[in-house]
Amino acid sequence: MMFWTPSLEFIVAVDVATVVVSIALAVRFARLGHSHPATIYYAFHLLVVTFRLISLSLGADPLFTPTRLTSFFEPVTTEEIARASLVADLALAIMTVAWIRAAVHETNRPDGAPEHVRRLELRFIRPVLWLFLPLGVVGLLLLAANPLVDSTPVDFGDWTSSGWLGISQTWPGLVLLALIYWYGFRRALMAAMAVYLLVMVYQGFHRFRFIIPVLLLCEIYLDRRRLRWPSAGVAALLLSVAAVFFT
């Protein structure tokens, strides 16, 4: 229980101040880049916490209100929103301090990255390739909707809705990403990836199957060129993917 329940406007102000100060400190001291975990987490916090708080302060309904879902759950209260927001802000502040500390520690290391760090290598990729690529292709053929075939995907009974079967459709894309990470953007690999993404787009649902591979392709592209931040072209692509996400 909170002794004092702040208004939504006050909660938004605290959250925005925490985010702005945290990002400013991270940019100055944490050596941020496109693939830094702080960059990803700040985007997550803005999307899940900050933007939602702002929408609530502007009149959006909280979860489980009578206008949204239900007689089974009690509406989320302002006190619960305040408590969750303050915990999220505290976590963000603590993580920012940790990222700055890690950056200072890494800067002071004369030998760079520790020797025990295991990077992705071809000998790790090959077993995954030989096992999961065939299984993934079979999963696509049996479960994915095909624009060239009128028949519906195979009915596996109660297993049809199982995530164990459905997730197999993502395996070809993940294997292709690993190969592109190792070999670069070769034409054959990119052609196969284009076919895979088109199949995923045709499904009309589970946008993550399209969005995540595109994001990881951008990460690989930037890392191979040793760029800390996206170029104009990559930024335009990322904005397009963001539009797909919110559509």
N, C-alpha and C positions, 0 to 999 in steps of 0.2 A: 504494500500500500504506500502511496505517496502522500506526504503531509500537505502538499500543495499541488494542485493540478494546473499547470500553465496553459495558456491559450495556444491554439494552433499557430497563431502568428508568432508567438514567442518561440515555439518549438522550431518553426521554419528559420527564424533568425539565428538561433543557436546552431542549427545544422548547417546553414549556408556559411556562417562564420567559420565553423570547424572545417568544412570542406575547402574553403578559400585559403585559410591559413595552412592547412595540411599540404595542399597542392603547391602553394608558394614555397614552403620549406623543402618539399621533395624536389621541386624543380631546381632549387638553389643548391641543395646539399646531397641529394640521393642519386644523382646521375640517371635521371629518368630516360627511358627510351621506349620504343613502340612495344617491345616484348618484356619490359620490366613488369614484375607482378604488381607493383604499385599502380602503374597505368591501367592495367586491367581492373584492379580492385576499385580505383576511383571511378571508372566508368560504371562498374556494377553499383557502387553506392549512389551515384547520381541517378541512375535509372530506377533502382529499387527503393531508395529512401528519399532522396531530395526531391525528385520530380513528383513522387507520390504525396509527400507532405505538402508541396505547393498546391497540387490539385485538390487535396483535402481542404486546405485553407481557402481555396476559391469556391468551395461548395460541393465538391464531389462527395459521393456517399461512401462511407467506410464499409468494410466487408461485413456481410451478414445483416445489413439493414433490411427492413421489410420490403424496400423497393428493389433489392437485388436478389438475395437467396433467403427465403426460409423461415420456417417455424421450428427448425431443429437446433439452431444455434442462436445465442444471444449476440446482439450487435457489438462490434468492437468499440470500446469506449475511448474517450479522449485521454483518460489516464493511462490506458494500455498503450495507446499510440505514443504518448510522451515517454513512457518508460522504455519502449522498444527503440525509439529514436535516440534517446540519451545513451543507451547501451551501444547502439550502432556508432554513434559519434565517438564514444570513448574508445571503442575498438579501433576506429579509424585513426584516432590520435596516437594510440599505442603502436599500431602498425607503422605509422609514419616515422615515429622515433626509431623503431627497429630497422626500417629501411635506410634511414640516415646512418645509423650505427653500422649497418652492414657495408654501406658505401665507403665510410671512413676506414673500416677495417680492410676492405679490398684495396683501397688506394694505398694503404701503408704496407701492403704485402710486396716485397721485392720480387717474388717469384711468380706473380700472377695467380692463376687458378690453382687450387690444390691438386696434387697428383692423383688422389683417389677418386676424383670426379669421373664418372663413366659417361662418355658421350655416345650418341647413337652411331653405330658402326654397321657396316654391311653384314658382318657375321651375326648381328642381332636381327637384321632385317630379313635375311634369307629364310630362316625357319618360319617366320610369320607369313612371308610371301607364299611358300609352298603349302602351308596349311590353310590359311584363311582366304587367300584369293580364290581357289576353287570353290570353297564353301560359300563365299560371298557371291560369286557368279551364279551358283545354283540358287541361292536365296533370291537374287534379282529375277532369275528366269521363272521361278515358281511363285513368288509373292508380289512382285512389283507389277503395277498396271502397265501394259505395253500398248502404245498407240498403233502398232502394226498388227496386233492380234485382237480380235473381237472378244475372245473368251476371257472370262474373269480369272484371276489368280487361283491356284489350286486351293481347295478347301481342306484344311487339316482338322476340321472339327473344332473341339475345344481349344486346340493348340493354335488355331488361326489368329486369335487375338493375343497370343503370348509374346511378350517382349523378347524371349529367347529366339524366336524365329524372326520377328520383325527387325531386330538389330543386325541380323546377318546382312541385310541390304546395305549397311554402311561399311562393311569390311572391304569391298573393292576400292572405295574411295580412300579409306585409311591406308591401305597398302600402296596405292598410287602416290599418296602424299609422302610416305616414307621413301619411295623410290625417287620422287622428285627432290626430296631433301638431300638424297645422296648423289644422284646423277645430274641434278639441275633440270632446267626447263627444256628437255629434249622434245622434239616434235611428236614422237610416238607416244610418249607419256602424256603430253598435253592433249593430244587427240583423244586418248583413252579417257582422260579426266573430263574433257568436254562432253563426251558421250555419257559418262556417268552423271554429270551434273544435269544434263538435259533429261535423263531418265528420272532423276530426283525431282526436277521442276514439274514434270508431267504428273507426278503423284498427287500434287495439289494439297499436300498437308505435310506436317513435320518439317517446317522450314529449316530446322537446324541441320538437316541432311544436305542442304545446299549452302547455307550461310557459313557453317563452321569450316567446310573445306575451302571456301573462298577466302575466309579470314586467315587460315593457316597457309594458303598459297601466298598471300600478301606477306605474312611473317617470314616465310622462306625466302621470298624475293628480296625483302629488305635486309635480312641477315646475310645472304650471299653477297650482297653489295655493300655490306658494312655500313648501312644507313641507320641512324638512331631514330629518325622520324620519317613518315611516309612522304614520298614526292607528291607533286600535284596530281599526277595521273593515278597513283595509288590512293590518294585521299579522295579523289572523285569516285573511284570504285568502292571505297569503304562507305561513302555517303549513299551510294546506290544500294549497297547491301543493307544499310540502316533503313532505307526507305522500304525495302522488301520486308524487313523484320517488323516494321510498324504497320504494314499494310493489312 
